Amino acid sequence: MGGQFFGDLILPSRESGVAFVAMAEVPPGSFVYRTQTHYDQLDGQMLLHHPRYFIFVERAQQAWMEALLGAPRFDWRNFPDLYLVVRKVEAEYLQSIDGVVDIAVLLRPVRMRAAKLEIAFSIRTPDLEIEYCRGHRLTGKVDPQTHQPVFWSEELRAAVEAEIQIQTQESPPGVP
């Protein structure tokens, strides 16, 4: 899968109809995944049903990891770093998503360990002005046969650590 570079942001190109675009406001070392809500994801009040937020974060993380690895769509057999489990998700719902609308999911790697990866996420309006939800997601890489924890590849480790380093270099004083 081909990708495009916009500064420090890797943006994959897809034929799926989902747009991946660079926004001037995206912090360095972050990834943005643009998508939209659909009618069948709404509850009786025409609000995005709360578990759906996690599906958008899941899709964004998959796209981000595919872009970092140059992997075709979810090819975990050839890119075993894509075979992972979710250990923990914490979310703070700030404002309801009302109706069928475009949204942006921003991801930022926070910490990487031997077999764990912590990602901060934020679901926002496409212009990034309104934040609907934010949180953290902790995933772990596991072996496809044994389902036991295994180390991330050196390729993914280097790519993620580079994004974390970009954040550190670009952060204003006093911002973690």
C-alpha positions in Angstrom: 0.0 0.0 0.0 1.3 3.4 -0.9 1.4 6.3 1.4 2.0 10.0 1.3 4.1 12.0 3.7 2.9 15.4 5.0 5.5 16.6 7.3 5.8 14.0 10.0 2.4 12.5 9.3 2.1 9.3 7.2 -1.1 9.2 5.2 -2.1 6.0 3.4 -4.0 6.1 0.2 -7.1 3.8 0.0 -9.7 2.9 -2.5 -12.2 2.3 0.3 -13.7 5.7 0.1 -12.3 6.7 3.5 -10.4 9.9 3.2 -7.0 10.4 4.9 -6.0 14.0 4.9 -3.4 16.3 6.4 -4.7 19.2 8.6 -2.5 22.1 9.5 -3.6 21.7 13.2 -2.5 18.1 13.6 0.2 17.9 16.2 3.6 16.5 15.0 3.8 12.7 15.6 0.1 12.3 15.4 -2.1 10.4 12.8 -5.5 11.5 11.7 -8.1 9.2 10.3 -11.2 10.8 8.7 -14.4 8.9 8.4 -18.1 9.5 9.0 -20.9 8.1 11.2 -23.8 6.2 9.6 -27.5 6.0 10.4 -27.3 2.4 11.6 -24.7 3.5 14.3 -27.2 5.9 15.9 -29.4 5.2 18.9 -33.0 6.2 19.3 -32.1 9.8 20.1 -30.1 9.9 16.8 -26.8 10.1 18.7 -23.8 8.0 18.0 -24.2 5.0 20.3 -21.3 5.0 22.8 -19.7 1.7 21.9 -19.3 2.9 18.3 -16.6 5.4 19.4 -14.3 2.4 20.1 -14.9 1.0 16.7 -13.7 4.3 15.1 -10.6 4.2 17.3 -9.9 0.5 16.4 -10.2 1.4 12.6 -7.9 4.4 13.1 -5.2 2.3 14.9 -5.4 -0.3 12.2 -4.9 2.3 9.4 -2.1 4.0 11.4 -0.2 0.7 11.9 -0.7 -0.4 8.3 0.7 3.0 7.2 3.8 2.7 9.5 4.5 -0.9 8.3 3.5 -0.3 4.6 1.1 -3.2 5.1 -1.8 -3.9 2.8 -5.2 -4.0 4.5 -5.0 -6.0 7.7 -2.4 -8.5 6.4 -1.4 -9.9 9.8 0.0 -13.1 8.4 2.8 -11.1 6.6 2.8 -8.3 9.2 2.5 -10.0 12.6 2.5 -6.6 14.4 -1.1 -6.2 13.3 -2.1 -9.3 15.4 -2.8 -7.7 18.8 -5.2 -7.7 21.7 -6.8 -4.8 23.5 -5.8 -4.8 27.2 -7.4 -1.6 28.4 -9.5 1.4 27.0 -10.3 4.5 29.0 -12.6 7.1 27.4 -14.0 10.4 28.5 -17.2 11.4 26.6 -17.2 15.2 26.3 -20.0 15.9 23.8 -22.5 13.7 21.9 -22.0 13.1 18.2 -25.4 14.0 16.7 -26.6 12.4 13.5 -24.7 11.4 10.4 -21.6 13.6 10.3 -17.9 13.6 9.3 -15.4 13.0 12.1 -11.7 12.9 12.6 -9.9 10.4 14.9 -6.5 11.6 16.0 -4.0 9.1 17.4 -0.8 9.8 19.2 1.6 7.1 20.5 2.3 7.7 24.1 4.5 4.8 25.3 5.8 1.6 23.8 7.2 -1.4 25.7 8.4 -4.8 24.6 4.9 -6.1 23.9 2.6 -3.2 24.8 1.6 0.0 23.1 -0.3 2.9 24.6 -2.1 5.2 22.2 -3.9 8.5 23.1 -7.0 9.2 21.0 -9.3 12.0 20.4 -12.5 12.0 18.3 -13.2 15.4 16.8 -15.0 17.4 14.2 -13.1 17.4 10.8 -11.8 20.9 11.5 -10.5 19.6 14.9 -12.3 22.4 16.7 -14.8 20.3 18.7 -13.6 17.3 20.7 -16.3 14.7 21.3 -14.3 12.1 23.1 -10.7 11.4 24.3 -8.9 8.6 26.0 -6.2 6.0 26.0 -6.0 2.5 24.6 -3.5 -0.1 25.6 -2.8 -2.9 23.2 -0.4 -5.9 23.3 1.1 -7.9 20.6 0.5 -11.6 20.8 1.7 -14.7 18.9 -1.0 -15.8 16.4 -0.6 -19.5 17.4 0.0 -19.4 21.1 -1.8 -16.1 21.9 1.1 -15.3 24.3 2.7 -11.9 24.4 5.6 -11.4 22.0 7.9 -8.4 21.2 7.0 -5.9 18.6 9.1 -6.0 15.4 12.1 -3.7 15.2 10.5 -2.0 12.2 7.4 -1.0 14.1 9.3 -0.1 17.3 11.6 2.3 15.3 8.6 3.9 13.6 6.6 4.4 16.8 9.6 5.6 18.8 10.4 8.2 16.0 6.8 9.5 16.3 7.1 9.8 20.1 10.5 11.6 19.6 8.9 14.1 17.2 6.3 14.9 19.8 9.0 15.4 22.5 11.0 17.7 20.2 7.9 19.7 19.0 6.1 20.1 22.4 6.2 23.6 23.9 7.8 23.9 27.3 5.6 22.5 30.1 3.5 20.3 27.8 4.0 16.5 28.4 
